[in-house]
């Protein structure tokens, strides 16, 4: 096949179609406009550039639709052409319904500053408190620090700052929305003071806040989140912190979390820092926080039921 026909195939067939044909499923909950996540068992592939590109978040593999076929099937490039050509004109790519804000035209800093601050009983506060079970003490702390703001449709934005304290982007989480800021870059979401002896790295800001709640916000700890990614700026930020404090891999209790934990272990080894693995009993720290609160509420419910049963038949006191 000549180069022109190869280019035509590259334009006609999306990476998403190749993944769906290979048995991957769209993970709409963890996808954004710019990064669409697909899963097949424990495998994850992120589709970018409107379907023209892809990367494996657990390795350094990335490329176009042909390299994706090579990556998935372990076949030579010539065979990948036939594999992709078979999908030309076939519409396999599901169309997720995005509910987030439109791409920002302002700078990252200006867009962040224009969002309302978090305050008690605001839509974002209710989402984080009622749905995500974060206690008001933690929410008041992040509101005072200004590191969480209100996003559209009841969502919350969690700021990522670099070592100089400059905002680089933010995680976006809501009842029906999950993503990262358009035009922003991932560094670290941070909760905690500078006088730290340990730093707990999680995969999401809500997990960092959940772990902080479970530990009553230890004063010796920096609770941080990578936003589910490993950008070069994220790695540099962790490498800067790791020699100064115990690096705690507080990632999820699943295969992806173990891969992230191993990367953190490698960073600690590289910079000569200390390292430990801290796993949640549930799948992640937010689920553990919810389970902990449920366990605390159950005895109160049973006690209330017992008091009702002990009332006299005539309904007296």
C-alpha positions in Angstrom: 0.0 0.0 0.0 1.4 3.4 -1.0 2.0 6.2 1.5 -1.1 8.2 0.4 -3.5 5.3 1.1 -1.8 4.7 4.5 -2.4 8.4 5.4 -6.1 8.0 4.3 -6.5 5.0 6.6 -4.8 6.9 9.5 -7.5 9.7 9.0 -10.4 7.3 8.6 -9.9 4.9 11.5 -9.7 6.1 15.1 -7.7 4.5 17.8 -11.0 4.1 19.7 -12.3 1.8 17.0 -9.2 -0.4 17.2 -9.6 -0.7 20.9 -13.3 -1.5 20.8 -12.7 -4.1 18.1 -10.0 -5.6 20.4 -12.4 -6.0 23.3 -11.8 -2.7 25.2 -14.7 -0.8 26.7 -15.0 2.9 27.1 -14.7 4.2 30.7 -16.8 7.3 30.3 -16.6 8.1 34.1 -12.9 8.6 33.9 -12.7 10.1 30.5 -12.5 13.8 29.4 -12.7 15.5 26.0 -9.0 15.4 25.6 -8.3 12.0 27.1 -10.7 9.1 26.5 -10.0 6.1 28.7 -10.5 2.5 27.5 -10.2 -0.7 29.7 -9.8 -4.4 29.0 -9.5 -6.2 32.3 -6.5 -4.6 34.0 -5.2 -3.0 30.7 -5.7 0.7 30.2 -5.2 2.8 27.0 -5.9 6.5 26.7 -7.0 7.9 23.3 -6.0 11.5 22.6 -6.1 14.0 19.7 -9.7 13.3 18.8 -8.9 9.6 18.2 -5.7 10.1 16.2 -3.3 9.3 19.1 -3.0 7.0 22.1 -0.8 6.2 25.1 -0.5 3.5 27.7 -0.5 5.2 31.2 1.3 2.3 32.7 4.3 2.4 30.3 5.9 4.7 27.8 4.1 3.2 24.8 2.3 5.7 22.5 1.7 6.5 18.9 -0.9 6.5 16.1 -3.5 4.0 15.0 -1.0 1.7 13.3 1.4 1.6 16.3 -1.7 0.8 18.5 -2.5 -2.3 16.4 1.2 -3.3 16.7 1.1 -2.8 20.4 -2.1 -4.7 21.0 -1.5 -7.7 18.6 2.3 -7.8 18.8 2.4 -7.8 15.0 4.7 -6.1 12.4 3.8 -2.8 10.9 2.8 -4.4 7.5 0.2 -6.6 9.3 -1.1 -3.6 11.2 -2.1 -1.9 7.9 -4.4 -4.9 7.1 -5.7 -4.8 10.6 -6.6 -1.1 10.4 -7.9 -1.3 6.9 -10.5 -3.9 8.0 -12.0 -1.2 10.3 -12.2 1.5 7.6 -15.8 2.7 7.4 -16.9 0.7 10.5 -18.3 2.9 13.3 -17.3 1.2 16.5 -16.4 4.3 18.6 -19.0 5.1 21.2 -19.9 8.8 21.6 -19.6 9.8 25.3 -21.8 12.6 26.5 -19.6 15.3 28.1 -21.2 17.2 30.9 -18.3 19.5 31.8 -17.5 23.0 31.0 -16.5 24.1 27.5 -12.8 24.6 26.8 -11.5 27.7 28.6 -10.4 30.7 26.5 -8.7 32.4 29.4 -5.3 31.5 30.9 -5.1 28.7 33.5 -4.5 31.3 36.3 -7.4 33.6 35.2 -9.8 30.7 34.7 -9.0 29.4 38.2 -9.4 32.9 39.8 -12.8 33.4 38.2 -14.3 30.2 39.8 -16.3 30.8 43.0 -14.5 29.8 46.3 -15.7 26.8 48.2 -18.1 27.7 51.0 -20.4 25.8 53.4 -23.5 24.3 51.7 -22.5 25.4 48.2 -23.1 22.9 45.5 -19.5 21.7 45.5 -19.5 21.5 49.3 -22.6 19.4 49.2 -21.1 17.0 46.6 -17.9 16.6 48.6 -19.7 16.3 52.0 -22.9 14.4 51.1 -21.7 12.2 48.2 -18.0 11.8 48.9 -18.4 11.8 52.7 -15.6 14.3 53.4 -16.0 15.8 56.8 -16.7 19.5 57.2 -13.4 20.0 59.1 -11.4 19.0 56.0 -13.6 21.0 53.7 -13.1 24.1 55.9 -9.3 23.6 55.8 -9.2 23.4 52.0 -11.6 26.3 51.6 -9.4 28.5 53.8 -6.3 27.4 51.8 -8.1 28.2 48.5 -7.0 24.9 46.9 -10.5 23.7 46.1 -13.0 25.8 44.1 -16.5 25.3 42.7 -16.8 24.0 39.1 -19.9 23.9 36.9 -22.9 21.6 37.6 -22.0 20.9 41.2 -18.5 19.8 40.5 -15.3 20.7 42.5 -11.9 21.8 41.2 -8.7 20.7 43.0 -5.6 22.9 42.3 -2.3 21.5 41.1 0.7 23.7 42.0 4.3 23.5 41.1 7.2 23.8 43.5 7.1 27.6 43.2 3.4 27.7 44.2 2.2 28.6 40.7 -1.1 26.9 39.7 -0.6 24.6 36.7 -4.0 23.1 36.4 -6.7 21.4 38.4 -8.5 18.1 38.7 -12.3 18.2 38.0 -14.7 15.9 39.9 -18.4 16.0 40.0 -21.5 13.8 40.2 -21.4 13.3 36.4 -18.0 14.7 35.4 -14.4 13.7 35.7 -11.4 15.3 34.0 -8.5 17.7 34.1 -8.3 21.4 33.2 -8.1 22.2 29.5 -4.7 23.7 28.8 -3.4 22.8 32.2 -0.6 20.5 33.2 -0.5 18.0 36.0 2.0 18.5 38.9 0.6 17.8 42.3 -2.5 18.6 44.4 -1.1 19.4 47.9 -2.7 19.6 51.3 -0.3 20.1 54.2 2.5 22.2 55.6 6.1 22.5 54.6 7.4 21.0 57.8 6.7 17.4 56.7 8.4 14.1 57.4 6.2 12.0 55.2 4.3 12.6 51.9 1.4 10.4 50.9 0.9 10.2 47.1 -2.6 9.2 45.9 -4.1 9.0 42.5 -6.9 11.6 43.0 -7.4 14.7 45.1 -10.5 13.2 46.7 -8.5 10.2 47.8 -5.8 12.6 49.3 -8.5 14.4 51.2 -10.1 11.1 52.3 -6.8 9.8 53.7 -6.3 13.2 55.4 -9.7 12.8 57.0 -9.0 9.2 58.1 -5.7 10.4 59.7 -7.1 13.6 61.2 -4.8 15.6 58.9 -1.5 14.7 60.5 0.7 17.8 60.9 3.8 15.9 59.8 2.2 14.8 56.4 1.8 16.3 53.0 -1.2 14.7 51.3 -0.7 14.9 47.5 -2.4 13.6 44.3 -1.0 13.1 40.8 -4.4 13.4 39.2 -4.1 9.9 37.8 -1.2 10.8 35.5 2.6 10.8 35.4 3.6 13.8 33.4 7.2 14.9 33.5 6.3 17.8 35.8 4.7 15.4 38.2 7.8 13.2 38.3 10.0 16.3 38.9 7.7 17.4 41.7 7.9 14.0 43.4 11.7 13.8 42.9 12.0 17.2 44.6 10.0 16.1 47.6 11.2 12.5 48.0 14.7 13.2 49.5 13.1 15.4 52.2 10.5 13.0 53.6 9.2 9.4 53.7 7.6 8.7 50.4 4.3 6.9 51.0 2.7 5.2 48.0 -1.0 5.6 49.1 -2.4 4.5 45.7 -5.4 2.4 45.0 -5.6 -1.3 46.0 -5.8 -2.5 42.4 -3.4 -3.5 39.6 -3.1 0.1 38.4 -2.4 1.3 42.0 0.4 -1.3 42.3 2.0 -0.1 39.1 1.9 3.5 40.4 3.3 2.4 43.7 6.2 0.7 42.0 7.0 3.9 40.1 7.1 5.7 43.3 9.4 3.1 44.8 11.7 3.6 41.8 11.7 7.4 42.3 12.6 6.9 46.0 15.5 4.5 45.1 16.7 7.0 42.4 16.9 10.0 44.8 18.0 8.0 47.8 14.7 8.6 49.8 12.8 6.3 52.2 9.7 4.5 50.9 6.7 2.5 52.2 3.5 1.2 50.7 0.2 2.1 52.3 -2.9 0.3 50.9 -6.5 1.1 51.7 -8.7 -1.8 52.9 -11.3 -0.8 50.3 -10.5 -0.1 46.6 -9.5 3.4 47.4 -9.3 5.9 50.3 -12.7 7.5 49.6 -14.4 4.2 49.7 -12.7 3.4 52.9 -13.8 6.7 54.4 -17.4 6.0 53.3 -17.2 2.5 54.9 -15.7 3.9 58.1 -18.6 6.4 58.4 -21.2 3.8 57.7 -19.8 1.6 60.4 -19.9 4.5 62.9 -23.5 5.3 61.9 -24.8 1.7 62.2 -24.6 1.5 66.1 -26.5 4.8 66.4 -29.2 3.4 64.1 -29.6 0.2 66.0 -29.7 2.1 69.3 -32.4 4.3 68.0 -34.4 1.3 66.9 -34.0 -0.3 70.4 -35.3 2.7 72.1 -38.4 2.7 70.0 -39.1 -1.0 70.8 -38.8 -0.3 74.5 -41.5 2.2 74.5 -44.8 1.2 76.3 -47.7 0.0 74.2 -49.7 3.2 74.9 -46.9 5.4 73.4 -46.0 7.0 76.7 -42.5 8.3 77.5 
